[in-house]
Amino acid sequence: MENIKGDSIRPNIIRNYKERFEHNIKKCIGNMILSEVKPMHCQNVLNQMKDDYKSSTIYQTRITLYCMFSDAVENDVINKNPVTKGIKHNIGKEPKKVMSM
């Protein structure tokens, strides 16, 4: 990520992308060849998170997946981004509502 984006990306975003990759993406598709990853594999990453993570974290993981594959397309590593509009991210636990006083 740092090699591709350089200083144009904030440190917090890089940290978040790394965390999402290490904690959620790597175990599902980390050993796959990039060109073999299909939308169903990307959806599976998110589906495996639904019982343990809030929908906002799942959404962040979808963004991470999309950016990873978008950069791979941009650098001619793969032809097409497998993270399509059909990938559902609004799954998972609902965020807790905070009562204001």
C-alpha positions as CSV (number, residue, x, y, z in Angstrom):
1,M,0.0,0.0,0.0
2,E,2.7,2.5,0.9
3,N,4.6,1.6,-2.3
4,I,1.6,2.3,-4.4
5,K,0.0,5.3,-2.7
6,G,3.0,6.8,-1.1
7,D,2.4,9.9,1.0
8,S,-1.1,10.5,-0.5
9,I,-2.7,8.2,2.0
10,R,-3.1,9.0,5.8
11,P,-1.3,6.7,8.3
12,N,-4.7,5.8,10.0
13,I,-6.0,4.5,6.7
14,I,-2.9,2.4,6.1
15,R,-3.2,1.0,9.7
16,N,-6.9,0.2,9.2
17,Y,-6.2,-1.5,5.8
18,K,-3.4,-3.6,7.4
19,E,-5.6,-4.6,10.3
20,R,-8.5,-5.6,8.1
21,F,-6.1,-7.6,5.9
22,E,-4.4,-9.4,8.8
23,H,-7.5,-10.1,10.9
24,N,-10.1,-10.8,8.2
25,I,-8.9,-11.0,4.6
26,K,-5.7,-13.0,4.9
27,K,-7.3,-16.2,6.4
28,C,-9.9,-16.4,3.7
29,I,-8.1,-15.5,0.5
30,G,-4.5,-14.7,1.5
31,N,-3.1,-17.9,-0.1
32,M,-5.1,-17.5,-3.3
33,I,-3.6,-16.3,-6.6
34,L,-5.1,-12.9,-7.3
35,S,-6.5,-13.8,-10.7
36,E,-8.4,-16.7,-9.1
37,V,-10.3,-14.5,-6.6
38,K,-13.9,-14.2,-7.6
39,P,-16.8,-12.1,-6.2
40,M,-18.0,-15.2,-4.2
41,H,-14.6,-15.3,-2.4
42,C,-14.8,-11.6,-1.5
43,Q,-18.4,-12.1,-0.2
44,N,-17.2,-15.1,1.8
45,V,-14.7,-12.8,3.6
46,L,-17.5,-10.5,4.7
47,N,-19.9,-13.3,5.5
48,Q,-17.4,-14.9,7.9
49,M,-17.3,-11.6,9.8
50,K,-21.0,-11.2,10.3
51,D,-21.4,-12.9,13.7
52,D,-18.4,-11.2,15.3
53,Y,-18.1,-7.7,13.8
54,K,-20.3,-4.6,13.5
55,S,-21.6,-3.7,10.0
56,S,-19.2,-0.6,10.0
57,T,-16.2,-2.9,10.3
58,I,-17.5,-5.2,7.6
59,Y,-17.9,-2.1,5.4
60,Q,-14.3,-1.0,6.1
61,T,-13.2,-4.5,5.1
62,R,-15.1,-4.2,1.8
63,I,-13.4,-0.9,1.2
64,T,-10.0,-2.5,1.9
65,L,-10.8,-5.4,-0.5
66,Y,-11.9,-3.0,-3.2
67,C,-8.8,-0.8,-2.9
68,M,-6.5,-3.8,-2.9
69,F,-8.0,-5.2,-6.1
70,S,-8.4,-1.8,-7.7
71,D,-4.6,-1.2,-7.2
72,A,-4.0,-4.7,-8.7
73,V,-6.1,-3.8,-11.8
74,E,-4.3,-0.4,-12.1
75,N,-0.9,-2.1,-12.1
76,D,-2.0,-4.8,-14.6
77,V,-1.7,-7.6,-12.1
78,I,-5.3,-8.7,-12.8
79,N,-7.9,-7.6,-15.4
80,K,-11.0,-7.1,-13.3
81,N,-11.8,-6.1,-9.7
82,P,-13.8,-9.0,-8.1
83,V,-15.3,-6.6,-5.5
84,T,-18.5,-5.8,-7.5
85,K,-21.5,-3.8,-6.5
86,G,-23.2,-7.1,-5.6
87,I,-20.9,-7.7,-2.7
88,K,-23.1,-7.2,0.4
89,H,-21.5,-5.4,3.3
90,N,-24.6,-4.3,5.3
91,I,-24.4,-7.5,7.4
92,G,-23.2,-8.0,10.9
93,K,-24.0,-6.6,14.3
94,E,-25.9,-3.3,14.5
95,P,-24.0,-0.5,16.1
96,K,-25.0,0.2,19.7
97,K,-27.3,3.2,20.0
98,V,-25.9,5.9,22.3
99,M,-28.5,7.7,24.4
100,S,-28.0,11.4,24.5
101,M,-29.0,13.4,27.6
